[in-house]
Amino acid sequence: MAKKPTARSEFVFFDVVYEDGSQRSNRKVPAEILGGLDGDEPARTEIEAQDRAIAEKSRLPPLGIKSIRRSGAK
């Protein structure tokens, strides 16, 4: 018996370089917030929000983002 199709949420992965020189790869951002006139800029806002949530749980200050780029992009 075939399964019913489910709503898929597509994600775009980003590599993030922080001001202290550290890097995190494959940070997930929902594809629906990207594109349009702002391009990938909404990804920075989403990743900053993720970082704030992580920092709150770990009780460490969030790191400043130096740059972001799509994973696999050169």
C-alpha positions in Angstrom: 0.0 0.0 0.0 1.3 3.4 -1.0 2.0 6.0 1.7 0.3 9.3 1.7 2.6 12.2 0.7 3.5 14.4 3.6 4.4 18.0 3.5 8.1 18.4 3.2 10.0 21.3 4.5 13.1 22.0 2.5 16.2 23.3 4.1 19.3 25.1 2.9 22.6 24.4 4.7 25.0 27.2 5.5 28.6 27.3 6.7 29.1 30.0 9.4 32.4 31.7 10.3 32.4 33.5 13.7 34.4 36.5 14.8 36.7 34.4 16.9 37.7 32.3 13.8 35.6 29.2 14.6 33.4 27.7 12.0 30.2 25.6 12.1 29.1 23.7 9.0 25.7 22.6 7.7 23.5 25.0 9.8 19.9 24.4 8.6 17.7 27.2 7.5 14.2 26.8 6.1 14.2 27.4 2.3 11.0 29.3 2.4 12.5 32.3 4.2 15.3 32.7 1.5 15.2 34.2 -1.9 13.3 37.3 -3.0 15.0 40.7 -2.9 16.9 39.9 0.3 18.6 36.8 -1.1 20.3 34.9 1.7 20.3 37.7 4.3 17.3 36.2 6.2 19.6 33.2 6.8 21.8 35.4 9.0 18.8 36.4 11.1 17.7 32.8 11.5 21.1 31.6 12.4 21.5 34.4 14.9 18.2 33.4 16.5 19.4 29.7 16.6 22.7 30.9 18.2 20.8 32.9 20.9 18.7 29.9 21.8 21.8 27.7 22.1 23.6 30.4 24.1 20.7 30.7 26.5 20.7 26.9 27.1 24.4 26.7 27.5 24.6 29.9 29.6 27.4 31.2 27.4 27.3 34.5 25.4 26.5 34.0 21.7 29.4 34.5 19.2 29.2 37.2 16.6 28.9 36.1 13.0 31.6 37.2 10.7 30.3 35.6 7.5 27.9 33.0 6.1 27.8 31.1 2.9 25.8 28.2 1.5 27.5 24.9 2.2 29.2 23.5 -0.9 29.5 27.0 -2.4 33.0 28.2 -3.4 
